[in-house]
Amino acid sequence: MGITDFEHMKAISRHTRELLGIEEPLFRRTIRLPYRDNIGLFLEQKAHTGAKSDSLTFSEFVKAARLQDYAPQRAALEENGACYTEP
């Protein structure tokens, strides 16, 4: 791409994170905070090169890292009337 200005690189990275909906990695992150989102961790792992990284899938990554699959909060959906369950 021919981009050499570090400020431009940071802007491109920020916009890419916004498009993908992933949070910015904090380098001084406390252990009190919840784990980062799964997709952000997966993309960080996929950034490495090699056959292992190329063949890694999201579901394999979640299983190997023992992460929880994303599940929408049921209570929030029910409050908004988005779903109805039979009694």
Secondary structure, 3 states (H helix, E strand, C coil): CCCCCHHHHHHHHHHHHHHHCCCCCCCCCCCCCCCCCHHHHHHHHHCCCCHHHHHCCHHHHHHHCCCCCCCCCHHHHHHCCCCCCCC
